[in-house]
Structures are given as structure tokens and as C-alpha cells.
Amino acid sequence: MRKKNKRQVFEKIEVVDAGAKGKTVAKAPDGRVIFLSNTVPGDVVDVQTTKKRKAFFEGVAIHFHEYSDKRTESVCEHFGVCGGCKWQHMGYQHQLFYKQKEVENNLLRIGHIELPKPAPILGSEKQYFYRNKMEFSFSDSRWLTLEEINSNVDIKDKNALGFHIPGMWDKILDIKKCHLQQDPSNAIRLATKLFAEQNDMQFFNPRKQEGLLRTMIIRTSSIGELMVIIQFYDDIEEKRELLLNHLQNTFPEITSLQYLINRKPNDTIYDQDIICYAGRDHIFEEMEGLRFKINAKSFYQTNSEQAYELYKITRDFAGLTGNELVYDLYTGTGTIAQFISKKAKTVIGIESVPEAIADANSNATLNGITNTTFIVGDMKNVFTDDFIALHGVPDVIITDPPRDGMHKLVVEQLLKVMPEKIVYVSCNSATQARDLALMKAYYKVEKMQTVDMFPQTHHVENVVLLRKRTSL
């Protein structure tokens, strides 16, 4: 068994940098790194350690001697408890600086990549209320603050409709106002909670696996359409319809009102039947005249405005003339493929999720696009020599993999195909760096553009243009 860590206190420690996963970095007196969660670079603090490892500590600031000039006032009353906006106390210009720094450090240190002079990170015009999809959880035993616990008061209002406390699957923080999604998101959530309590609707208990109300998903689009999905655990028709009718009457602007009954141990909706109660079973998003149908299970970039900027950069890096065969790996619902299609001869998208490919085909038909083909299957099993022989050798490959990056067999196939250009879009620069390292003997990074899709968080997207080395 691991021995219980003895907590230590280090006094007047300067926070010197921001690190991975939103942590900040300081140095202990013995030279070991300390990773902190409640500071900003430039703060001078006393630190209490929470974990001790051979090479580093994890800790929390328990007293502030000096506050950094990089700090700003957080706007959300839930900051510090809710894990959604961990960098809200850092000025936005400094968030951008540390995001770009992390991307460059990962590519240099992990991938040992020779980088061109980087373009300045592209910040988001909207720093709040930029997300188009939010998921909230119901709970009959909400997270209690330390003040509430120590008050010795018998707390009656234990229901919550909000977010999971970081690292705690069964604890939900009741959210009064979230600054991530535009109105009427907050109004819908608050009205749902109030009506449910007034009508004795039981909130879910994940430990006991019982209750009526389980989760709520709200999706919005840049053209003002609105989807609300209520996930129920108990199948009680009278109460279900009472709530859904209330939402329909109170918020007539809801374009799509849907629900599902889910009695599985987990909340995921992707293996469940979703029922359209009122309106359409989808909403629309638009981009450069293209319309994308989004249903309850569809993937779409969660920041619509920045997605448009990201796709423009991807198209620009591809440098298409209208004569190219383009492969779009990990195409999702085919948004990038369709966005670039008018600049290419043919675009072939590959994706492992059948529902996403169905969406891609549906949207291509909707938009009158005839030069795209979408194929479903596990990338490492589909993207093979036989696939190339059937569809042709691509001039350009665009790849936008999940956070884990590309499978090594996919990288190996890329190096067999050897297109003139590869545009690599990544939401995780560490795995992007790993993949680029495998290709650097054959490809040079010609351009790089970091894009902030997620203000107030440490997450960031990075796009690189790889061009085949002329010496090969």
C-alpha cells in the first residue's frame, strides 16, 4: 500500500508559469515542481501540498502574499467550485499567451519539431456565452459548501440542476447562472428546476439509481434555433408530459423539444432512442451559405463562430485550386469536407460513427453538394492500401483526430500515401506533437496557427500545414 502523504507547507512561493491541464507551476525549495490549481502566474503564495511524488508536488495556495498583475475578477459566482472555467481569474490576453506557449512547447519538446515563425494565436471575439451545447445534471443531493456543512442548519433544498464537481461522479453543483451559453439557456434551466420542484418531480440519485429527472441538454445555433432534450429515468407519462408542456408553453422559441427514457447506469444518450415531443427533431446551423442539420446526437464544434474561423484556416492551409482529390480523416459529420468542397475536385471523408456519416450524407444532400463521399469505419481498418487503390491517391489529406491523436497505423499509412500536403487540426497539441515527430523525416511544418475555441479554459486548437520534403 502507498504510504499516506504527509502534507507540507512552503511559504512565499512565486508562481512562475502555466502548465498542462490548466494547472500553474511553481518551484519548491528543493527544486521540485509544484502544480497548483488556484493561482495565476505572478502570484506569491504559501502552498500546502496535497500530493508528493518523486519529481513533483501537487498543492493548493492557502495564503496570498502578492497578487499577480495577470489576475482579473472572475464574473461567475461559482468560480473555484465549478470546474468549467478554470482560467476565469486570468486576463484573457494572458490566457492566450499561455495557450500559445503550451502548444509551441509541446511541439518543440515532445515532437522536437522545427517550427516556422508562428502566427499570433487567434482569440475568440466572444469570451463568454460562446458555447452552443451544454449538458446539465439533476441531483436530489446537491454539493454543499463548507459554510453550509459547518452551519449546523438542517438544509432542506438539496435539489440541484447543474454540473458535476470535478472528479466526483455523484456530486452536482447547483448552478444559478452559467456564463458559457447565451440566453435563454439560463432561463430554461432555472424554469425547469422551479417547475419540477413545485410539482413534486423527483431529481435523480445516481447512487441509488432512482428518480424521474436525470439530465438536460440545451443546444443553440448561430441563427437562433434552439433544442432542449430532457433525459428521464422513471417512465411516468403524466409528470413527463406536464414538464414538457410547461417548457413548450413557456418557451415558444424552442425549435426542437425532445426526451428519452434512460434506465442504464450511465447518462450517455448515444445508444438510446430519442423521441421528438414538439417541433423538429433537429436544428440548423449555417456557415458561408451551407446549412448543417444537427440532431440530438450530432457532433458540432461547440463554439460556432470560432469553428468558422478554424475551418477558414484549414481551407487556406490546404491551398486548393479545384483540381485536388482530398481525404478528410475523422470527418465527423462532414462539416470540414463540405466547407472545402467547392474548392476541391473530390472530397472523401472517413469516420467511425455511423450516425455521424448519416448526418454528413444528409447535409451534403441538403446543400446540393455532389463531390463528397462519406465512408464509415474504424480509421486504422478503413484507411488502407485497398482503400487508396479504390478511391485514388489524394493530393491533400486533412486530419482532425480526437484528443488521443492518430493511431500509429494511420500515421504509417499517411507515410505510405505521401500526399503533397497534410493539414493536421488538433485539440491536443501533445498528441499532435507525438504524431508530427513520426512524420518529421518526411514532412516539414510550413505553417502553424493556434485558435482559441474555449475562452476561460486551458483548451485550445492548433492547425499545422505539413509539406512533403523536397529532398525525398
C-alpha positions as CSV (number, residue, x, y, z in Angstrom):
1,M,0.0,0.0,0.0
2,R,1.1,3.5,-0.7
3,K,2.1,5.4,2.4
4,K,-0.2,8.3,3.2
5,N,1.4,11.6,2.0
6,K,2.5,13.9,4.7
7,R,1.3,17.4,3.8
8,Q,3.9,20.2,3.8
9,V,3.6,24.0,3.7
10,F,6.0,26.1,1.7
11,E,6.0,29.8,2.3
12,K,6.3,32.7,-0.1
13,I,6.5,30.7,-3.3
14,E,6.3,32.5,-6.6
15,V,4.1,31.0,-9.3
16,V,6.2,31.2,-12.4
17,D,4.2,29.6,-15.3
18,A,1.1,27.9,-16.5
19,G,1.3,24.2,-17.3
20,A,-0.8,21.4,-18.7
21,K,-4.5,20.8,-17.9
22,G,-5.0,24.3,-16.5
23,K,-2.5,23.9,-13.6
24,T,0.0,26.6,-12.7
25,V,3.6,25.9,-11.9
26,A,5.9,26.9,-9.0
27,K,9.1,25.6,-7.6
28,A,9.6,24.1,-4.1
29,P,12.7,24.9,-2.0
30,D,14.2,21.6,-3.0
31,G,13.8,22.4,-6.7
32,R,10.9,20.1,-7.4
33,V,7.9,21.4,-9.4
34,I,4.7,22.2,-7.7
35,F,1.5,22.1,-9.7
36,L,-1.2,24.4,-8.3
37,S,-4.9,24.8,-9.2
38,N,-6.0,28.1,-7.7
39,T,-3.3,30.6,-8.7
40,V,-2.1,32.7,-11.6
41,P,1.5,33.2,-12.8
42,G,2.9,36.0,-10.8
43,D,1.1,35.2,-7.5
44,V,3.3,34.9,-4.4
45,V,1.7,32.3,-2.1
46,D,2.0,29.9,0.8
47,V,1.4,26.4,-0.6
48,Q,0.1,23.4,1.2
49,T,0.9,20.2,-0.7
50,T,-1.8,17.6,-1.4
51,K,0.3,15.0,-3.2
52,K,4.0,14.2,-3.2
53,R,5.8,12.3,-6.0
54,K,9.4,11.7,-6.8
55,A,9.6,14.5,-9.3
56,F,6.9,16.9,-8.2
57,F,4.3,18.0,-5.8
58,E,0.6,18.9,-6.2
59,G,-0.7,21.6,-3.9
60,V,-3.1,24.5,-3.2
61,A,-2.4,28.1,-2.3
62,I,-3.6,28.7,1.3
63,H,-2.4,32.3,1.7
64,F,-1.6,35.0,-0.9
65,H,1.2,37.5,-0.1
66,E,1.1,39.2,-3.6
67,Y,-1.5,39.0,-6.3
68,S,-0.3,38.8,-9.9
69,D,-0.9,41.7,-12.3
70,K,-2.2,39.0,-14.7
71,R,-5.3,38.5,-12.5
72,T,-8.8,39.7,-13.2
73,E,-12.0,39.5,-11.3
74,S,-14.0,36.3,-12.0
75,V,-17.5,37.0,-13.3
76,C,-19.2,33.8,-12.1
77,E,-20.3,33.2,-8.5
78,H,-19.5,29.5,-9.0
79,F,-15.8,30.1,-9.9
80,G,-13.5,27.9,-7.9
81,V,-16.0,25.2,-7.2
82,C,-17.4,24.6,-10.7
83,G,-14.6,23.1,-12.9
84,G,-15.8,24.6,-16.1
85,C,-13.9,27.8,-16.4
86,K,-10.6,27.3,-14.5
87,W,-8.9,30.3,-16.0
88,Q,-11.6,32.8,-15.4
89,H,-9.4,34.7,-12.9
90,M,-6.7,35.3,-15.5
91,G,-6.9,38.2,-18.0
92,Y,-7.9,37.0,-21.5
93,Q,-4.7,38.3,-23.2
94,H,-2.7,36.2,-20.7
95,Q,-4.8,33.1,-21.3
96,L,-4.0,33.5,-25.0
97,F,-0.3,33.9,-24.2
98,Y,-0.1,30.7,-22.1
99,K,-2.2,28.7,-24.6
100,Q,0.1,29.5,-27.5
101,K,3.2,28.9,-25.3
102,E,1.9,25.4,-24.3
103,V,1.3,24.5,-28.0
104,E,4.8,25.6,-29.0
105,N,6.4,23.9,-26.1
106,N,4.7,20.6,-26.8
107,L,5.7,20.7,-30.5
108,L,9.3,21.6,-29.6
109,R,9.8,19.4,-26.5
110,I,7.7,16.4,-27.3
111,G,8.0,16.4,-31.1
112,H,11.3,18.2,-31.5
113,I,9.7,19.8,-34.5
114,E,11.3,22.6,-36.4
115,L,8.7,25.3,-36.4
116,P,8.1,28.3,-38.7
117,K,7.6,31.7,-37.1
118,P,4.2,31.2,-35.5
119,A,1.3,33.5,-36.3
120,P,-0.3,35.1,-33.3
121,I,-3.0,32.9,-31.7
122,L,-6.4,33.7,-32.9
123,G,-8.5,34.7,-29.9
124,S,-12.3,34.4,-29.7
125,E,-14.4,37.5,-30.2
126,K,-16.8,36.1,-27.6
127,Q,-15.1,35.4,-24.3
128,Y,-18.4,34.4,-22.6
129,F,-21.7,32.9,-23.8
130,Y,-19.9,31.2,-26.7
131,R,-20.9,27.5,-26.3
132,N,-23.7,26.1,-28.4
133,K,-24.2,23.0,-26.3
134,M,-24.5,22.5,-22.6
135,E,-25.5,19.4,-20.5
136,F,-26.8,19.8,-17.0
137,S,-27.4,17.0,-14.5
138,F,-30.3,16.7,-11.9
139,S,-29.5,15.6,-8.4
140,D,-31.5,15.1,-5.2
141,S,-28.4,15.5,-3.0
142,R,-26.5,18.6,-4.3
143,W,-23.0,19.6,-3.4
144,L,-22.9,21.5,-0.2
145,T,-20.5,24.3,0.5
146,L,-18.2,24.2,3.5
147,E,-20.2,27.0,5.1
148,E,-23.4,25.1,4.7
149,I,-21.8,22.0,6.2
150,N,-20.5,23.9,9.2
151,S,-23.7,25.9,9.8
152,N,-25.4,23.1,11.7
153,V,-28.6,24.1,9.9
154,D,-31.0,21.4,8.6
155,I,-30.7,22.1,4.9
156,K,-34.0,21.4,3.1
157,D,-33.2,22.5,-0.5
158,K,-31.0,19.6,-1.7
159,N,-32.0,19.5,-5.3
160,A,-29.6,20.6,-8.0
161,L,-29.6,21.2,-11.7
162,G,-26.1,21.9,-12.8
163,F,-22.6,20.5,-13.3
164,H,-20.6,17.6,-11.8
165,I,-18.0,18.7,-9.2
166,P,-14.6,17.9,-10.8
167,G,-13.6,14.3,-10.1
168,M,-16.9,13.4,-8.3
169,W,-19.4,11.5,-10.4
170,D,-22.2,11.7,-7.9
171,K,-21.9,15.3,-6.7
172,I,-23.7,18.1,-8.6
173,L,-23.2,21.8,-8.1
174,D,-26.5,23.7,-8.4
175,I,-25.9,26.5,-11.0
176,K,-27.6,29.9,-10.6
177,K,-26.1,31.5,-13.7
178,C,-23.7,30.0,-16.2
179,H,-21.7,32.3,-18.4
180,L,-21.0,29.8,-21.2
181,Q,-24.2,29.6,-23.2
182,Q,-26.3,32.5,-24.4
183,D,-29.9,33.2,-23.3
184,P,-32.4,31.7,-22.9
185,S,-30.2,28.8,-21.6
186,N,-30.2,30.0,-18.0
187,A,-33.9,30.9,-18.1
188,I,-34.8,27.4,-19.4
189,R,-32.7,25.6,-16.8
190,L,-34.0,27.7,-13.9
191,A,-37.6,27.4,-15.0
192,T,-37.3,23.6,-15.3
193,K,-35.9,23.3,-11.8
194,L,-38.5,25.5,-10.3
195,F,-41.4,23.8,-12.1
196,A,-40.1,20.3,-11.2
197,E,-39.9,21.2,-7.5
198,Q,-43.3,22.8,-7.5
199,N,-44.8,19.7,-9.0
200,D,-43.0,17.2,-6.7
201,M,-40.8,15.7,-9.5
202,Q,-38.0,13.6,-8.1
203,F,-34.5,14.6,-9.0
204,F,-32.1,11.7,-9.8
205,N,-30.0,10.0,-7.3
206,P,-27.0,8.3,-9.1
207,R,-26.0,6.1,-6.1
208,K,-29.5,4.7,-5.6
209,Q,-30.3,4.8,-9.3
210,E,-33.7,6.3,-8.8
211,G,-35.7,9.4,-9.6
212,L,-37.5,11.0,-12.5
213,L,-35.3,13.7,-13.9
214,R,-31.8,12.8,-15.0
215,T,-30.2,15.3,-17.4
216,M,-31.0,18.3,-19.6
217,I,-29.2,19.2,-22.8
218,I,-29.6,22.6,-24.4
219,R,-28.3,23.3,-27.9
220,T,-28.4,26.6,-29.7
221,S,-27.3,27.7,-33.2
222,S,-25.9,31.0,-34.6
223,I,-29.2,31.5,-36.5
224,G,-31.3,31.5,-33.3
225,E,-32.6,27.9,-33.3
226,L,-32.9,26.0,-30.0
227,M,-33.0,22.4,-29.0
228,V,-33.9,21.1,-25.5
229,I,-33.6,17.4,-24.5
230,I,-34.8,16.1,-21.2
231,Q,-33.5,12.7,-20.1
232,F,-35.8,10.9,-17.7
233,Y,-35.0,7.8,-15.6
234,D,-38.5,6.8,-14.4
235,D,-41.1,6.4,-17.1
236,I,-44.0,8.4,-15.6
237,E,-46.1,9.7,-18.6
238,E,-48.2,12.2,-16.6
239,K,-45.3,14.0,-15.0
240,R,-43.2,13.8,-18.1
241,E,-45.8,15.5,-20.3
242,L,-46.6,18.0,-17.6
243,L,-43.0,19.2,-17.7
244,L,-42.6,19.1,-21.4
245,N,-45.9,21.0,-22.0
246,H,-44.7,23.6,-19.5
247,L,-41.4,24.1,-21.4
248,Q,-43.3,24.3,-24.7
249,N,-45.7,26.9,-23.5
250,T,-43.2,29.0,-21.5
251,F,-40.5,29.0,-24.2
252,P,-42.3,29.0,-27.6
253,E,-38.9,29.8,-29.2
254,I,-37.8,26.2,-28.7
255,T,-37.3,24.7,-32.2
256,S,-36.9,21.1,-31.1
257,L,-38.2,19.6,-27.8
258,Q,-37.1,16.0,-27.3
259,Y,-36.9,13.5,-24.5
260,L,-35.7,10.0,-23.7
261,I,-36.1,7.3,-21.0
262,N,-32.7,6.0,-19.9
263,R,-32.6,3.4,-17.1
264,K,-28.9,2.5,-17.8
265,P,-26.3,3.1,-15.1
266,N,-24.7,5.8,-17.2
267,D,-26.1,9.0,-18.7
268,T,-24.9,8.7,-22.3
269,I,-27.6,9.2,-24.9
270,Y,-25.9,7.8,-28.0
271,D,-27.2,4.3,-27.6
272,Q,-30.7,5.5,-26.7
273,D,-33.9,6.2,-28.7
274,I,-34.7,9.9,-28.5
275,I,-38.3,11.0,-29.0
276,C,-39.3,14.3,-30.6
277,Y,-42.1,15.7,-28.5
278,A,-42.6,19.1,-30.2
279,G,-41.2,20.9,-33.3
280,R,-38.5,19.3,-35.4
281,D,-36.1,16.6,-34.4
282,H,-33.2,18.8,-35.4
283,I,-32.0,22.4,-35.6
284,F,-29.9,24.1,-38.3
285,E,-26.5,25.8,-38.2
286,E,-25.3,27.9,-41.1
287,M,-21.8,28.7,-42.3
288,E,-21.0,30.5,-45.6
289,G,-24.4,29.6,-47.0
290,L,-24.1,26.0,-46.0
291,R,-26.8,24.6,-43.8
292,F,-26.0,21.8,-41.3
293,K,-28.7,19.7,-39.7
294,I,-27.9,19.0,-36.1
295,N,-29.9,16.3,-34.2
296,A,-29.7,15.3,-30.6
297,K,-26.7,13.0,-31.2
298,S,-24.8,15.1,-33.8
299,F,-21.3,16.4,-33.2
300,Y,-20.7,20.0,-34.0
301,Q,-17.9,22.3,-32.8
302,T,-19.2,23.9,-29.6
303,N,-18.1,27.4,-30.5
304,S,-19.9,28.1,-33.8
305,E,-18.2,31.4,-34.5
306,Q,-14.7,30.1,-33.9
307,A,-15.4,26.9,-35.8
308,Y,-15.9,29.1,-38.8
309,E,-12.5,30.7,-38.3
310,L,-10.9,27.3,-37.7
311,Y,-12.4,26.0,-41.0
312,K,-11.3,29.0,-43.0
313,I,-7.7,28.5,-41.7
314,T,-7.9,24.8,-42.6
315,R,-9.1,25.6,-46.1
316,D,-6.5,28.3,-46.5
317,F,-3.7,25.9,-45.4
318,A,-4.9,23.3,-47.9
319,G,-4.4,25.8,-50.7
320,L,-6.9,24.1,-53.0
321,T,-7.3,25.1,-56.7
322,G,-10.3,23.0,-57.7
323,N,-8.4,20.0,-59.1
324,E,-7.5,18.1,-56.0
325,L,-8.6,14.8,-54.5
326,V,-8.9,15.5,-50.8
327,Y,-9.2,12.9,-48.0
328,D,-10.8,14.2,-44.8
329,L,-9.9,11.8,-42.0
330,Y,-12.0,11.8,-38.8
331,T,-14.6,13.8,-40.8
332,G,-17.3,13.6,-38.1
333,T,-20.5,15.0,-39.6
334,G,-18.5,16.2,-42.6
335,T,-18.5,19.9,-41.9
336,I,-14.9,20.5,-43.0
337,A,-15.4,18.3,-46.0
338,Q,-18.4,20.2,-47.2
339,F,-16.8,23.6,-46.2
340,I,-13.9,22.9,-48.6
341,S,-15.8,21.0,-51.3
342,K,-16.3,24.0,-53.6
343,K,-12.5,24.4,-53.8
344,A,-11.8,20.8,-54.5
345,K,-12.5,18.3,-57.2
346,T,-13.5,15.5,-54.9
347,V,-13.5,15.1,-51.1
348,I,-13.7,11.7,-49.3
349,G,-14.5,11.7,-45.6
350,I,-13.9,8.8,-43.2
351,E,-15.5,8.5,-39.8
352,S,-16.1,5.6,-37.3
353,V,-19.5,6.7,-36.0
354,P,-22.4,5.6,-38.3
355,E,-24.8,8.3,-37.1
356,A,-22.2,11.0,-38.0
357,I,-21.8,9.6,-41.5
358,A,-25.6,9.6,-41.9
359,D,-25.6,13.3,-40.9
360,A,-22.8,14.0,-43.3
361,N,-24.7,12.5,-46.2
362,S,-27.9,14.2,-45.2
363,N,-26.2,17.6,-45.0
364,A,-24.4,17.1,-48.4
365,T,-27.8,16.4,-50.0
366,L,-29.3,19.4,-48.2
367,N,-26.6,21.7,-49.5
368,G,-26.6,20.2,-53.0
369,I,-23.0,19.1,-52.8
370,T,-22.2,16.3,-55.2
371,N,-18.5,15.9,-55.0
372,T,-18.2,14.4,-51.5
373,T,-18.3,10.8,-50.4
374,F,-18.5,9.7,-46.8
375,I,-17.4,6.3,-45.6
376,V,-17.9,4.7,-42.1
377,G,-15.4,2.6,-40.3
378,D,-12.6,2.5,-37.9
379,M,-9.9,4.7,-39.4
380,K,-7.0,2.2,-39.0
381,N,-9.1,-0.5,-40.7
382,V,-10.6,1.6,-43.5
383,F,-7.6,3.8,-44.5
384,T,-5.6,1.0,-46.2
385,D,-3.8,0.2,-49.4
386,D,-7.1,-1.2,-50.8
387,F,-8.9,2.0,-49.9
388,I,-6.3,4.0,-51.8
389,A,-6.4,1.7,-54.8
390,L,-10.2,2.1,-54.9
391,H,-10.5,5.8,-54.4
392,G,-7.2,7.2,-55.7
393,V,-4.1,8.8,-54.2
394,P,-5.0,12.0,-52.5
395,D,-3.3,15.3,-53.3
396,V,-4.2,16.7,-49.8
397,I,-5.1,15.0,-46.6
398,I,-6.9,16.8,-43.8
399,T,-6.9,15.1,-40.5
400,D,-8.8,16.2,-37.4
401,P,-8.5,13.3,-34.9
402,P,-9.9,13.0,-31.3
403,R,-7.8,14.0,-28.3
404,D,-5.8,10.8,-28.4
405,G,-4.4,11.7,-31.8
406,M,-3.9,9.3,-34.7
407,H,-3.4,5.6,-34.4
408,K,0.1,4.6,-35.3
409,L,-1.2,2.5,-38.2
410,V,-2.9,5.6,-39.6
411,V,0.4,7.5,-39.4
412,E,2.1,4.7,-41.1
413,Q,-0.4,4.7,-43.9
414,L,0.0,8.5,-44.3
415,L,3.7,7.9,-44.8
416,K,2.9,5.3,-47.5
417,V,0.5,7.5,-49.3
418,M,2.8,10.6,-49.0
419,P,0.4,13.3,-50.3
420,E,2.0,16.6,-51.1
421,K,0.3,18.4,-48.2
422,I,-1.3,17.3,-44.9
423,V,-3.3,19.7,-42.8
424,Y,-3.4,18.5,-39.2
425,V,-6.2,20.0,-37.0
426,S,-5.7,19.1,-33.3
427,C,-7.5,19.7,-30.0
428,N,-4.5,18.3,-28.1
429,S,-1.1,19.6,-29.1
430,A,0.7,16.9,-27.0
431,T,-0.6,14.1,-29.2
432,Q,-0.3,16.2,-32.2
433,A,3.4,16.7,-31.4
434,R,3.8,12.9,-31.0
435,D,2.3,12.3,-34.4
436,L,4.3,15.1,-36.1
437,A,7.5,13.5,-34.7
438,L,6.7,10.3,-36.5
439,M,6.4,12.2,-39.8
440,K,9.1,14.9,-39.5
441,A,11.7,13.0,-41.6
442,Y,9.3,13.2,-44.5
443,Y,7.3,16.4,-43.8
444,K,8.2,19.9,-42.8
445,V,5.8,22.1,-40.8
446,E,5.3,25.0,-43.2
447,K,2.6,26.9,-41.3
448,M,1.0,26.8,-37.9
449,Q,-2.0,28.6,-36.4
450,T,-3.3,28.2,-32.9
451,V,-7.0,29.0,-32.4
452,D,-8.7,29.6,-29.1
453,M,-12.1,27.9,-29.2
454,F,-12.6,27.8,-25.5
455,P,-12.0,31.0,-23.5
456,Q,-11.7,30.8,-19.8
457,T,-10.3,27.3,-20.1
458,H,-6.9,25.9,-20.9
459,H,-8.2,24.0,-24.0
460,V,-7.0,25.2,-27.4
461,E,-7.0,24.0,-31.1
462,N,-3.9,24.0,-33.3
463,V,-3.6,23.7,-37.1
464,V,-0.4,22.9,-38.9
465,L,0.4,22.6,-42.6
466,L,2.8,19.8,-43.4
467,R,4.5,19.9,-46.8
468,K,6.5,16.9,-48.2
469,R,10.2,17.5,-48.1
470,T,11.7,18.1,-51.5
471,S,14.8,16.0,-50.7
472,L,12.9,12.8,-50.6
